[in-house]
Amino acid sequence: MTDTRLSMRLDLTSGERIGPGKIALLEAIRSTGSISAAARQLGMSYRRAWLLVEQVNGALRKPAVASAAGGRQGGGAIVTPVGEQVIELYRSIEGIARSSAREEFRAVSKLVRKSRKARSQRTA
Amino acid sequence: MTDTRLSMRLDLTSGERIGPGKIALLEAIRSTGSISAAARQLGMSYRRAWLLVEQVNGALRKPAVASAAGGRQGGGAIVTPVGEQVIELYRSIEGIARSSAREEFRAVSKLVRKSRKARSQRTA
């Protein structure tokens, strides 16, 4: 309906920020079961992914990602219940913002220049 | 009440993004009447401010900032009615998100590690 999308960033008291990149990373870790596989999925270096996980973990009272060391595969990572809550709260704030400010998004879209891509999508 | 703040970014079809930095710049141009004074106020180079203004203008059907060339001061910049609308819509989406997702913000704040600064603010 509206062409404008919203990205949100949560600015925490610790100074850390949780935005779309970190949430996508948590979701990728949840679905792949490892930081390296999640990094590959997102086209990000392992080092970068690891640093983002450290930042998220450091910002929270309890870690969002824990290592699932041991076992036959010898490693892997899991999203903890706290991590699940962070993902869920972020996505729900996003959904609430989108649905509550529908009129405003429409109004912004009217001010925005249409890209060629948007026009072709409309034709299709 | 809640310690977590929200920053929003609007991702436009054109590929441009309008976030807190560009909105603060528009507001500073509005209050100072020039791009260079606005840049100074925000601790940003003139070149950077000019590029951000170009990006915002390029993303919209009509410019958000126009030059107020001529006159005794020989220059200056004004925020156009479209620019005013962009500022207003951005701030209102922000306010709507904040007030509609109050519970979720509180829940996020509970998961977040408290900074020393936040604690001292609470005491004060």
gemmi code that builds the backbone of each chain (N, CA, C; Angstrom):
import gemmi

chains = {
    "A": [
        ("MET", (0.848, -1.193, 0.000), (0.000, 0.000, 0.000), (0.883, 1.243, 0.000)),
        ("THR", (1.583, 1.406, 1.108), (2.468, 2.565, 1.177), (3.871, 2.135, 0.747)),
        ("ASP", (4.593, 3.048, 0.133), (5.916, 2.720, -0.394), (7.011, 2.931, 0.631)),
        ("THR", (6.695, 3.616, 1.718), (7.722, 3.966, 2.683), (7.820, 2.889, 3.754)),
        ("ARG", (9.039, 2.447, 3.997), (9.231, 1.452, 5.035), (9.893, 2.093, 6.243)),
        ("LEU", (9.668, 1.478, 7.363), (10.214, 2.015, 8.600), (11.334, 1.114, 9.105)),
        ("SER", (12.450, 1.698, 9.490), (13.457, 0.945, 10.232), (13.546, 1.563, 11.614)),
        ("MET", (13.713, 0.751, 12.592), (13.775, 1.288, 13.943), (15.093, 0.948, 14.580)),
        ("ARG", (15.514, 1.800, 15.434), (16.687, 1.499, 16.243), (16.326, 1.800, 17.675)),
        ("LEU", (16.642, 0.866, 18.563), (16.418, 1.119, 19.983), (17.724, 1.628, 20.565)),
        ("ASP", (17.680, 2.801, 21.159), (18.869, 3.363, 21.803), (18.782, 3.074, 23.287)),
        ("LEU", (19.662, 2.196, 23.748), (19.597, 1.737, 25.134), (20.397, 2.650, 26.046)),
        ("THR", (20.069, 2.600, 27.328), (20.771, 3.444, 28.302), (22.262, 3.163, 28.326)),
        ("SER", (22.632, 1.924, 28.017), (24.047, 1.545, 28.047), (24.821, 2.237, 26.933)),
        ("GLY", (24.108, 2.884, 26.017), (24.766, 3.506, 24.884), (24.728, 2.603, 23.669)),
        ("GLU", (24.392, 1.325, 23.888), (24.303, 0.402, 22.766), (23.037, 0.672, 21.958)),
        ("ARG", (23.073, 0.219, 20.736), (21.919, 0.387, 19.870), (21.524, -0.953, 19.301)),
        ("ILE", (20.239, -1.205, 19.274), (19.754, -2.432, 18.639), (18.850, -2.030, 17.487)),
        ("GLY", (19.320, -2.332, 16.289), (18.571, -1.955, 15.097), (18.349, -3.145, 14.190)),
        ("PRO", (17.925, -2.877, 12.952), (17.543, -3.962, 12.038), (18.671, -4.969, 11.782)),
        ("GLY", (19.923, -4.510, 11.737), (21.038, -5.415, 11.457), (21.231, -6.447, 12.553)),
        ("LYS", (21.197, -5.978, 13.812), (21.408, -6.910, 14.918), (20.230, -7.872, 15.061)),
        ("ILE", (19.027, -7.356, 14.839), (17.860, -8.244, 14.938), (17.912, -9.310, 13.836)),
        ("ALA", (18.273, -8.894, 12.618), (18.389, -9.868, 11.522), (19.449, -10.912, 11.859)),
        ("LEU", (20.521, -10.472, 12.511), (21.579, -11.414, 12.906), (21.060, -12.413, 13.942)),
        ("LEU", (20.360, -11.918, 14.958), (19.783, -12.840, 15.959), (18.858, -13.845, 15.279)),
        ("GLU", (18.039, -13.359, 14.351), (17.109, -14.266, 13.664), (17.871, -15.305, 12.831)),
        ("ALA", (18.971, -14.868, 12.213), (19.763, -15.799, 11.396), (20.479, -16.829, 12.277)),
        ("ILE", (20.934, -16.397, 13.453), (21.558, -17.347, 14.387), (20.513, -18.362, 14.849)),
        ("ARG", (19.319, -17.863, 15.124), (18.244, -18.763, 15.538), (17.966, -19.815, 14.459)),
        ("SER", (17.951, -19.391, 13.196), (17.574, -20.342, 12.151), (18.736, -21.224, 11.701)),
        ("THR", (19.970, -20.736, 11.832), (21.101, -21.551, 11.362), (21.795, -22.302, 12.498)),
        ("GLY", (21.659, -21.814, 13.726), (22.312, -22.476, 14.851), (23.798, -22.189, 14.979)),
        ("SER", (24.294, -21.196, 14.227), (25.691, -20.825, 14.436), (25.945, -19.395, 13.978)),
        ("ILE", (26.924, -18.754, 14.619), (27.262, -17.379, 14.254), (27.874, -17.340, 12.856)),
        ("SER", (28.721, -18.342, 12.540), (29.382, -18.294, 11.229), (28.380, -18.525, 10.096)),
        ("ALA", (27.437, -19.444, 10.294), (26.431, -19.677, 9.253), (25.526, -18.451, 9.101)),
        ("ALA", (25.208, -17.823, 10.236), (24.377, -16.613, 10.194), (25.108, -15.498, 9.448)),
        ("ALA", (26.412, -15.360, 9.734), (27.212, -14.339, 9.059), (27.198, -14.577, 7.553)),
        ("ARG", (27.401, -15.834, 7.147), (27.388, -16.162, 5.712), (26.048, -15.811, 5.093)),
        ("GLN", (24.984, -16.168, 5.790), (23.638, -15.901, 5.265), (23.413, -14.409, 5.027)),
        ("LEU", (24.011, -13.593, 5.903), (23.792, -12.143, 5.807), (24.899, -11.450, 5.016)),
        ("GLY", (25.849, -12.234, 4.492), (26.944, -11.641, 3.720), (27.843, -10.749, 4.566)),
        ("MET", (28.129, -11.207, 5.751), (28.863, -10.414, 6.745), (30.069, -11.257, 7.184)),
        ("SER", (31.150, -10.622, 7.575), (32.290, -11.408, 8.042), (31.957, -12.037, 9.398)),
        ("TYR", (32.636, -13.140, 9.698), (32.415, -13.775, 10.995), (32.768, -12.796, 12.112)),
        ("ARG", (33.893, -12.090, 11.913), (34.352, -11.146, 12.920), (33.311, -10.067, 13.227)),
        ("ARG", (32.709, -9.550, 12.150), (31.679, -8.522, 12.298), (30.473, -9.080, 13.075)),
        ("ALA", (30.049, -10.280, 12.686), (28.899, -10.902, 13.345), (29.203, -11.130, 14.824)),
        ("TRP", (30.404, -11.588, 15.088), (30.799, -11.869, 16.461), (30.779, -10.590, 17.295)),
        ("LEU", (31.301, -9.499, 16.715), (31.312, -8.208, 17.417), (29.895, -7.718, 17.702)),
        ("LEU", (29.000, -7.895, 16.733), (27.614, -7.466, 16.943), (26.963, -8.277, 18.059)),
        ("VAL", (27.248, -9.580, 18.082), (26.705, -10.432, 19.147), (27.244, -9.972, 20.503)),
        ("GLU", (28.536, -9.667, 20.551), (29.135, -9.180, 21.802), (28.455, -7.892, 22.268)),
        ("GLN", (28.168, -7.006, 21.317), (27.515, -5.736, 21.664), (26.117, -5.969, 22.229)),
        ("VAL", (25.370, -6.843, 21.561), (24.015, -7.129, 22.042), (24.085, -7.763, 23.435)),
        ("ASN", (24.928, -8.764, 23.563), (25.059, -9.435, 24.863), (25.476, -8.450, 25.956)),
        ("GLY", (26.416, -7.560, 25.626), (26.912, -6.614, 26.614), (25.869, -5.596, 27.045)),
        ("ALA", (24.893, -5.373, 26.186), (23.879, -4.364, 26.487), (22.769, -4.906, 27.380)),
        ("LEU", (22.701, -6.237, 27.474), (21.578, -6.856, 28.188), (22.022, -7.419, 29.532)),
        ("ARG", (21.062, -7.582, 30.426), (21.352, -8.176, 31.736), (21.806, -9.616, 31.594)),
        ("LYS", (21.182, -10.325, 30.648), (21.563, -11.716, 30.370), (21.799, -11.830, 28.872)),
        ("PRO", (22.715, -12.680, 28.441), (23.047, -12.736, 27.012), (21.879, -13.168, 26.122)),
        ("ALA", (21.892, -12.655, 24.913), (20.883, -13.013, 23.912), (21.327, -14.221, 23.103)),
        ("VAL", (22.639, -14.405, 23.036), (23.199, -15.534, 22.287), (24.180, -16.251, 23.204)),
        ("ALA", (24.090, -17.577, 23.231), (25.019, -18.363, 24.038), (25.660, -19.406, 23.147)),
        ("SER", (26.848, -19.834, 23.524), (27.480, -20.878, 22.717), (26.904, -22.216, 23.122)),
        ("ALA", (26.679, -23.033, 22.116), (26.181, -24.378, 22.361), (27.343, -25.333, 22.170)),
        ("ALA", (28.424, -25.046, 22.902), (29.659, -25.826, 22.757), (29.422, -27.263, 23.176)),
        ("GLY", (30.319, -28.134, 22.724), (30.190, -29.546, 23.045), (29.239, -30.227, 22.084)),
        ("GLY", (28.927, -31.438, 22.355), (28.058, -32.192, 21.460), (28.856, -32.640, 20.247)),
        ("ARG", (28.221, -33.373, 19.350), (28.950, -33.959, 18.230), (29.497, -32.905, 17.272)),
        ("GLN", (28.721, -31.841, 17.070), (29.178, -30.829, 16.111), (30.244, -29.921, 16.709)),
        ("GLY", (30.426, -30.013, 18.023), (31.475, -29.224, 18.661), (31.310, -27.741, 18.450)),
        ("GLY", (30.207, -27.171, 18.863), (30.077, -25.722, 18.730), (28.678, -25.317, 18.354)),
        ("GLY", (28.567, -24.191, 17.772), (27.261, -23.679, 17.419), (26.827, -22.644, 18.422)),
        ("ALA", (25.757, -21.939, 18.097), (25.257, -20.882, 18.977), (23.750, -20.970, 19.051)),
        ("ILE", (23.223, -20.611, 20.184), (21.765, -20.591, 20.314), (21.299, -19.215, 20.770)),
        ("VAL", (20.099, -18.884, 20.371), (19.446, -17.673, 20.864), (18.749, -18.047, 22.161)),
        ("THR", (19.074, -17.325, 23.221), (18.510, -17.620, 24.540), (17.070, -17.096, 24.639)),
        ("PRO", (16.358, -17.463, 25.693), (15.013, -16.905, 25.885), (15.020, -15.370, 25.899)),
        ("VAL", (16.068, -14.774, 26.487), (16.163, -13.309, 26.471), (16.323, -12.806, 25.042)),
        ("GLY", (17.140, -13.493, 24.256), (17.308, -13.129, 22.854), (15.989, -13.221, 22.101)),
        ("GLU", (15.232, -14.284, 22.387), (13.911, -14.444, 21.761), (13.001, -13.272, 22.106)),
        ("GLN", (13.068, -12.864, 23.381), (12.219, -11.738, 23.810), (12.601, -10.449, 23.088)),
        ("VAL", (13.925, -10.246, 22.933), (14.389, -9.035, 22.248), (13.879, -9.011, 20.806)),
        ("ILE", (14.024, -10.156, 20.122), (13.534, -10.237, 18.741), (12.033, -9.929, 18.703)),
        ("GLU", (11.307, -10.581, 19.587), (9.853, -10.452, 19.559), (9.405, -9.031, 19.870)),
        ("LEU", (10.048, -8.409, 20.883), (9.667, -7.038, 21.247), (10.005, -6.069, 20.119)),
        ("TYR", (11.180, -6.251, 19.537), (11.573, -5.374, 18.430), (10.561, -5.476, 17.286)),
        ("ARG", (10.249, -6.705, 16.888), (9.313, -6.900, 15.775), (7.928, -6.391, 16.136)),
        ("SER", (7.563, -6.487, 17.409), (6.207, -6.027, 17.708), (6.144, -4.506, 17.794)),
        ("ILE", (7.210, -3.864, 18.280), (7.235, -2.393, 18.259), (7.163, -1.910, 16.800)),
        ("GLU", (7.893, -2.600, 15.931), (7.892, -2.265, 14.513), (6.482, -2.375, 13.913)),
        ("GLY", (5.819, -3.480, 14.212), (4.469, -3.698, 13.690), (3.473, -2.684, 14.232)),
        ("ILE", (3.602, -2.379, 15.529), (2.704, -1.413, 16.161), (2.902, -0.033, 15.534)),
        ("ALA", (4.173, 0.347, 15.338), (4.463, 1.658, 14.739), (3.860, 1.737, 13.343)),
        ("ARG", (4.041, 0.666, 12.585), (3.548, 0.652, 11.213), (2.037, 0.779, 11.162)),
        ("SER", (1.366, 0.006, 12.010), (-0.089, 0.011, 11.902), (-0.699, 1.255, 12.556)),
        ("SER", (-0.032, 1.787, 13.594), (-0.617, 2.958, 14.259), (-0.423, 4.232, 13.447)),
        ("ALA", (0.628, 4.269, 12.632), (0.932, 5.507, 11.913), (0.689, 5.346, 10.412)),
        ("ARG", (-0.294, 4.533, 10.079), (-0.586, 4.238, 8.679), (-0.834, 5.510, 7.853)),
        ("GLU", (-1.640, 6.402, 8.417), (-1.967, 7.652, 7.717), (-0.711, 8.470, 7.434)),
        ("GLU", (0.158, 8.544, 8.441), (1.374, 9.338, 8.317), (2.297, 8.735, 7.261)),
        ("PHE", (2.364, 7.409, 7.211), (3.199, 6.766, 6.185), (2.675, 7.086, 4.793)),
        ("ARG", (1.355, 7.054, 4.672), (0.758, 7.366, 3.381), (1.119, 8.793, 2.981)),
        ("ALA", (1.047, 9.696, 3.966), (1.352, 11.099, 3.693), (2.817, 11.278, 3.286)),
        ("VAL", (3.722, 10.552, 3.963), (5.136, 10.629, 3.577), (5.301, 10.120, 2.141)),
        ("SER", (4.648, 9.003, 1.840), (4.795, 8.409, 0.506), (4.384, 9.376, -0.601)),
        ("LYS", (3.415, 10.227, -0.284), (2.962, 11.194, -1.294), (4.005, 12.267, -1.572)),
        ("LEU", (4.897, 12.491, -0.610), (5.918, 13.527, -0.780), (7.153, 12.990, -1.498)),
        ("VAL", (7.212, 11.664, -1.587), (8.434, 11.019, -2.057), (8.407, 10.820, -3.567)),
        ("ARG", (9.549, 11.043, -4.180), (9.713, 10.803, -5.605), (9.661, 9.299, -5.839)),
        ("LYS", (8.942, 8.882, -6.860), (8.839, 7.444, -7.129), (10.054, 6.973, -7.909)),
        ("SER", (10.563, 5.837, -7.522), (11.698, 5.264, -8.258), (11.148, 4.470, -9.428)),
        ("ARG", (12.010, 4.163, -10.391), (11.601, 3.345, -11.532), (11.115, 1.974, -11.052)),
        ("LYS", (11.846, 1.433, -10.066), (11.503, 0.122, -9.527), (10.071, 0.122, -8.972)),
        ("ALA", (9.748, 1.168, -8.227), (8.421, 1.233, -7.620), (7.342, 1.281, -8.700)),
        ("ARG", (7.630, 2.040, -9.777), (6.639, 2.139, -10.842), (6.415, 0.784, -11.523)),
        ("SER", (7.518, 0.059, -11.775), (7.359, -1.207, -12.475), (6.635, -2.220, -11.584)),
        ("GLN", (6.882, -2.112, -10.258), (6.173, -3.008, -9.347), (4.668, -2.735, -9.403)),
        ("ARG", (4.346, -1.449, -9.538), (2.938, -1.099, -9.564), (2.268, -1.643, -10.820)),
        ("THR", (2.992, -1.629, -11.946), (2.439, -2.135, -13.200), (2.241, -3.644, -13.149)),
        ("ALA", (3.173, -4.303, -12.487), (3.143, -5.785, -12.476), (1.926, -6.319, -11.736)),
    ],
    "B": [
        ("MET", (10.124, 7.511, 32.139), (9.598, 6.244, 32.640), (10.474, 5.108, 32.133)),
        ("THR", (10.438, 4.934, 30.823), (11.253, 3.885, 30.232), (12.613, 4.448, 29.836)),
        ("ASP", (13.631, 3.624, 29.920), (14.986, 4.063, 29.637), (15.360, 3.919, 28.168)),
        ("THR", (14.558, 3.176, 27.433), (14.903, 2.887, 26.050), (14.314, 3.937, 25.128)),
        ("ARG", (15.157, 4.487, 24.275), (14.666, 5.455, 23.324), (14.588, 4.836, 21.933)),
        ("LEU", (13.715, 5.415, 21.139), (13.514, 4.899, 19.791), (14.084, 5.881, 18.785)),
        ("SER", (14.844, 5.363, 17.820), (15.205, 6.172, 16.666), (14.565, 5.532, 15.456)),
        ("MET", (14.080, 6.345, 14.577), (13.420, 5.793, 13.411), (14.122, 6.219, 12.151)),
        ("ARG", (14.057, 5.364, 11.178), (14.545, 5.734, 9.868), (13.474, 5.368, 8.862)),
        ("LEU", (13.170, 6.289, 7.977), (12.216, 5.992, 6.920), (13.017, 5.571, 5.693)),
        ("ASP", (12.736, 4.387, 5.187), (13.401, 3.898, 3.976), (12.477, 4.146, 2.795)),
        ("LEU", (12.878, 5.075, 1.954), (12.022, 5.485, 0.850), (12.252, 4.608, -0.382)),
        ("THR", (11.255, 4.594, -1.260), (11.362, 3.786, -2.484), (12.567, 4.183, -3.319)),
        ("SER", (12.945, 5.426, -3.259), (14.072, 5.910, -4.053), (15.390, 5.308, -3.560)),
        ("GLY", (15.343, 4.636, -2.420), (16.568, 4.097, -1.855), (17.143, 5.044, -0.804)),
        ("GLU", (16.644, 6.273, -0.779), (17.127, 7.225, 0.220), (16.546, 6.884, 1.581)),
        ("ARG", (17.233, 7.363, 2.600), (16.767, 7.131, 3.959), (16.660, 8.456, 4.673)),
        ("ILE", (15.592, 8.606, 5.419), (15.454, 9.804, 6.238), (15.382, 9.368, 7.690)),
        ("GLY", (16.411, 9.732, 8.428), (16.496, 9.333, 9.827), (16.718, 10.531, 10.727)),
        ("PRO", (17.077, 10.261, 11.987), (17.181, 11.339, 12.980), (18.181, 12.436, 12.598)),
        ("GLY", (19.268, 12.056, 11.915), (20.282, 13.049, 11.544), (19.751, 14.068, 10.543)),
        ("LYS", (19.072, 13.567, 9.518), (18.551, 14.484, 8.497), (17.423, 15.346, 9.053)),
        ("ILE", (16.596, 14.769, 9.905), (15.504, 15.550, 10.486), (16.075, 16.643, 11.403)),
        ("ALA", (17.082, 16.291, 12.189), (17.720, 17.304, 13.055), (18.326, 18.418, 12.201)),
        ("LEU", (18.879, 18.043, 11.056), (19.460, 19.052, 10.161), (18.372, 19.981, 9.608)),
        ("LEU", (17.265, 19.401, 9.160), (16.161, 20.245, 8.665), (15.695, 21.198, 9.770)),
        ("GLU", (15.579, 20.682, 10.975), (15.125, 21.526, 12.085), (16.138, 22.635, 12.383)),
        ("ALA", (17.430, 22.303, 12.265), (18.459, 23.321, 12.526), (18.485, 24.373, 11.420)),
        ("ILE", (18.233, 23.945, 10.179), (18.163, 24.917, 9.076), (16.959, 25.842, 9.295)),
        ("ARG", (15.865, 25.248, 9.714), (14.670, 26.043, 10.000), (14.952, 27.088, 11.070)),
        ("SER", (15.687, 26.700, 12.116), (15.878, 27.653, 13.210), (17.014, 28.639, 12.955)),
        ("THR", (17.998, 28.236, 12.145), (19.131, 29.153, 11.927), (19.027, 29.921, 10.619)),
        ("GLY", (18.254, 29.386, 9.659), (18.126, 30.077, 8.378), (19.310, 29.892, 7.441)),
        ("SER", (20.210, 28.974, 7.767), (21.283, 28.694, 6.807), (21.864, 27.300, 7.022)),
        ("ILE", (22.368, 26.724, 5.929), (22.946, 25.383, 6.011), (24.236, 25.427, 6.832)),
        ("SER", (25.027, 26.496, 6.640), (26.304, 26.522, 7.361), (26.104, 26.705, 8.869)),
        ("ALA", (25.152, 27.551, 9.247), (24.887, 27.727, 10.680), (24.313, 26.440, 11.280)),
        ("ALA", (23.465, 25.772, 10.502), (22.888, 24.511, 10.974), (23.991, 23.473, 11.167)),
        ("ALA", (24.925, 23.417, 10.203), (26.037, 22.471, 10.293), (26.851, 22.753, 11.552)),
        ("ARG", (27.140, 24.025, 11.798), (27.904, 24.390, 13.007), (27.172, 23.934, 14.257)),
        ("GLN", (25.871, 24.219, 14.289), (25.076, 23.856, 15.465), (25.133, 22.350, 15.746)),
        ("LEU", (25.204, 21.570, 14.673), (25.194, 20.110, 14.844), (26.603, 19.520, 14.872)),
        ("GLY", (27.622, 20.389, 14.801), (29.001, 19.892, 14.828), (29.345, 19.056, 13.608)),
        ("MET", (28.874, 19.514, 12.457), (28.989, 18.749, 11.213), (29.669, 19.666, 10.201)),
        ("SER", (30.412, 19.113, 9.259), (31.039, 19.980, 8.250), (29.960, 20.538, 7.315)),
        ("TYR", (30.262, 21.678, 6.711), (29.309, 22.269, 5.769), (29.058, 21.296, 4.628)),
        ("ARG", (30.149, 20.669, 4.153), (30.036, 19.745, 3.036), (29.078, 18.586, 3.352)),
        ("ARG", (29.237, 18.044, 4.560), (28.376, 16.939, 4.991), (26.902, 17.388, 5.034)),
        ("ALA", (26.674, 18.572, 5.620), (25.308, 19.079, 5.726), (24.716, 19.298, 4.329)),
        ("TRP", (25.538, 19.840, 3.442), (25.070, 20.119, 2.086), (24.688, 18.825, 1.382)),
        ("LEU", (25.528, 17.773, 1.559), (25.242, 16.477, 0.940), (23.944, 15.875, 1.477)),
        ("LEU", (23.745, 16.003, 2.795), (22.507, 15.465, 3.385), (21.284, 16.201, 2.833)),
        ("VAL", (21.409, 17.515, 2.690), (20.294, 18.301, 2.124), (20.019, 17.854, 0.683)),
        ("GLU", (21.093, 17.637, -0.089), (20.919, 17.165, -1.467), (20.192, 15.824, -1.508)),
        ("GLN", (20.557, 14.946, -0.565), (19.924, 13.621, -0.523), (18.428, 13.734, -0.205)),
        ("VAL", (18.124, 14.568, 0.777), (16.712, 14.733, 1.142), (15.947, 15.339, -0.030)),
        ("ASN", (16.499, 16.391, -0.609), (15.819, 17.035, -1.740), (15.626, 16.065, -2.903)),
        ("GLY", (16.660, 15.244, -3.163), (16.593, 14.319, -4.290), (15.570, 13.211, -4.088)),
        ("ALA", (15.254, 12.931, -2.832), (14.327, 11.842, -2.532), (12.869, 12.289, -2.636)),
        ("LEU", (12.664, 13.595, -2.649), (11.289, 14.108, -2.601), (10.849, 14.670, -3.957)),
        ("ARG", (9.550, 14.741, -4.149), (9.024, 15.317, -5.388), (9.355, 16.797, -5.496)),
        ("LYS", (9.315, 17.472, -4.354), (9.674, 18.887, -4.297), (10.691, 19.063, -3.183)),
        ("PRO", (11.625, 19.994, -3.338), (12.681, 20.111, -2.330), (12.182, 20.472, -0.930)),
        ("ALA", (12.919, 19.999, 0.063), (12.616, 20.300, 1.461), (13.345, 21.563, 1.907)),
        ("VAL", (14.447, 21.852, 1.242), (15.246, 23.035, 1.571), (15.494, 23.804, 0.284)),
        ("ALA", (15.291, 25.102, 0.339), (15.551, 25.935, -0.833), (16.491, 27.045, -0.430)),
        ("SER", (17.233, 27.566, -1.422), (18.130, 28.660, -1.080), (17.321, 29.944, -1.054)),
        ("ALA", (17.630, 30.763, -0.076), (16.967, 32.060, 0.039), (17.964, 33.112, -0.437)),
        ("ALA", (18.467, 32.875, -1.665), (19.500, 33.752, -2.214), (18.958, 35.172, -2.378)),
        ("GLY", (19.870, 36.133, -2.468), (19.469, 37.522, -2.631), (19.149, 38.129, -1.283)),
        ("GLY", (18.653, 39.300, -1.302), (18.372, 39.993, -0.050), (19.665, 40.539, 0.512)),
        ("ARG", (19.560, 41.247, 1.610), (20.741, 41.907, 2.146), (21.815, 40.940, 2.600)),
        ("GLN", (21.353, 39.795, 3.192), (22.343, 38.854, 3.705), (22.984, 38.020, 2.605)),
        ("GLY", (22.402, 38.103, 1.374), (22.997, 37.383, 0.256), (23.128, 35.907, 0.505)),
        ("GLY", (22.029, 35.241, 0.744), (22.104, 33.785, 0.898), (21.217, 33.293, 1.994)),
        ("GLY", (21.543, 32.162, 2.520), (20.703, 31.549, 3.525), (19.848, 30.465, 2.902)),
        ("ALA", (19.204, 29.714, 3.760), (18.386, 28.603, 3.277), (17.088, 28.581, 4.060)),
        ("ILE", (16.043, 28.145, 3.398), (14.773, 28.008, 4.106), (14.234, 26.585, 3.955)),
        ("VAL", (13.487, 26.181, 4.963), (12.773, 24.910, 4.889), (11.443, 25.207, 4.208)),
        ("THR", (11.170, 24.488, 3.121), (9.947, 24.701, 2.340), (8.747, 24.082, 3.065)),
        ("PRO", (7.540, 24.358, 2.586), (6.364, 23.691, 3.168), (6.477, 22.167, 3.119)),
        ("VAL", (7.069, 21.632, 2.036), (7.262, 20.176, 1.965), (8.238, 19.716, 3.056)),
        ("GLY", (9.287, 20.492, 3.261), (10.237, 20.173, 4.326), (9.559, 20.187, 5.694)),
        ("GLU", (8.701, 21.183, 5.893), (7.946, 21.256, 7.158), (7.088, 20.017, 7.350)),
        ("GLN", (6.460, 19.580, 6.259), (5.612, 18.384, 6.354), (6.433, 17.149, 6.710)),
        ("VAL", (7.621, 17.054, 6.097), (8.488, 15.904, 6.375), (8.877, 15.880, 7.858)),
        ("ILE", (9.284, 17.041, 8.373), (9.644, 17.124, 9.795), (8.454, 16.705, 10.657)),
        ("GLU", (7.300, 17.278, 10.342), (6.126, 17.030, 11.168), (5.694, 15.562, 11.127)),
        ("LEU", (5.712, 14.978, 9.921), (5.296, 13.577, 9.797), (6.285, 12.661, 10.521)),
        ("TYR", (7.564, 12.954, 10.358), (8.580, 12.138, 11.032), (8.377, 12.190, 12.544)),
        ("ARG", (8.248, 13.401, 13.081), (8.079, 13.547, 14.536), (6.771, 12.921, 15.003)),
        ("SER", (5.746, 12.970, 14.145), (4.497, 12.406, 14.650), (4.526, 10.884, 14.588)),
        ("ILE", (5.181, 10.302, 13.568), (5.325, 8.837, 13.540), (6.117, 8.385, 14.774)),
        ("GLU", (7.152, 9.150, 15.101), (7.975, 8.858, 16.271), (7.133, 8.868, 17.558)),
        ("GLY", (6.337, 9.905, 17.705), (5.504, 10.034, 18.898), (4.453, 8.934, 18.982)),
        ("ILE", (3.866, 8.607, 17.833), (2.843, 7.558, 17.784), (3.465, 6.221, 18.169)),
        ("ALA", (4.649, 5.933, 17.600), (5.320, 4.660, 17.905), (5.599, 4.572, 19.399)),
        ("ARG", (6.098, 5.688, 19.946), (6.455, 5.706, 21.357), (5.250, 5.463, 22.248)),
        ("SER", (4.150, 6.159, 21.937), (3.016, 6.027, 22.842), (2.249, 4.733, 22.611)),
        ("SER", (2.251, 4.218, 21.374), (1.488, 2.986, 21.118), (2.202, 1.753, 21.649)),
        ("ALA", (3.523, 1.806, 21.727), (4.273, 0.610, 22.120), (4.889, 0.784, 23.504)),
        ("ARG", (4.205, 1.531, 24.359), (4.724, 1.832, 25.691), (5.062, 0.570, 26.490)),
        ("GLU", (4.170, -0.394, 26.447), (4.382, -1.656, 27.178), (5.638, -2.369, 26.691)),
        ("GLU", (5.788, -2.393, 25.368), (6.931, -3.093, 24.775), (8.232, -2.390, 25.147)),
        ("PHE", (8.216, -1.061, 25.190), (9.422, -0.331, 25.588), (9.793, -0.655, 27.028)),
        ("ARG", (8.777, -0.726, 27.857), (9.028, -1.056, 29.261), (9.647, -2.455, 29.353)),
        ("ALA", (9.112, -3.371, 28.551), (9.628, -4.747, 28.576), (11.074, -4.788, 28.091)),
        ("VAL", (11.384, -4.013, 27.051), (12.775, -3.966, 26.579), (13.668, -3.417, 27.689)),
        ("SER", (13.214, -2.350, 28.332), (14.036, -1.719, 29.373), (14.390, -2.690, 30.496)),
        ("LYS", (13.477, -3.626, 30.753), (13.747, -4.599, 31.814), (14.844, -5.574, 31.434)),
        ("LEU", (15.055, -5.769, 30.141), (16.081, -6.726, 29.690), (17.455, -6.078, 29.608)),
        ("VAL", (17.456, -4.737, 29.681), (18.682, -3.987, 29.407), (19.477, -3.755, 30.678)),
        ("ARG", (20.784, -3.884, 30.543), (21.687, -3.600, 31.640), (21.662, -2.096, 31.900)),
        ("LYS", (21.603, -1.709, 33.145), (21.545, -0.283, 33.475), (22.947, 0.301, 33.447)),
        ("SER", (23.047, 1.482, 32.882), (24.350, 2.158, 32.874), (24.492, 2.953, 34.163)),
        ("ARG", (25.723, 3.336, 34.474), (25.947, 4.146, 35.666), (25.161, 5.461, 35.571)),
        ("LYS", (25.187, 6.023, 34.359), (24.507, 7.290, 34.122), (23.008, 7.177, 34.453)),
        ("ALA", (22.408, 6.095, 33.988), (20.973, 5.924, 34.204), (20.680, 5.821, 35.698)),
        ("ARG", (21.568, 5.122, 36.416), (21.334, 4.968, 37.851), (21.407, 6.307, 38.564)),
        ("SER", (22.414, 7.118, 38.173), (22.549, 8.386, 38.875), (21.380, 9.319, 38.545)),
        ("GLN", (20.870, 9.199, 37.319), (19.708, 10.005, 36.964), (18.504, 9.624, 37.806)),
        ("ARG", (18.415, 8.315, 38.084), (17.276, 7.854, 38.861), (17.341, 8.391, 40.297)),
        ("THR", (18.550, 8.453, 40.815), (18.724, 8.938, 42.174), (18.384, 10.429, 42.255)),
        ("ALA", (18.771, 11.152, 41.221), (18.621, 12.616, 41.244), (17.154, 13.038, 41.219)),
    ],
}
model = gemmi.Model(1)
for chain_id, residues in chains.items():
    chain = gemmi.Chain(chain_id)
    for i, (resn, *xyz) in enumerate(residues, 1):
        res = gemmi.Residue()
        res.name, res.seqid = resn, gemmi.SeqId(i, " ")
        for name, pos in zip(("N", "CA", "C"), xyz):
            atom = gemmi.Atom()
            atom.name, atom.element = name, gemmi.Element(name[0])
            atom.pos, atom.b_iso = gemmi.Position(*pos), 0.0
            res.add_atom(atom)
        chain.add_residue(res)
    model.add_chain(chain)
structure = gemmi.Structure()
structure.add_model(model)
structure.setup_entities()
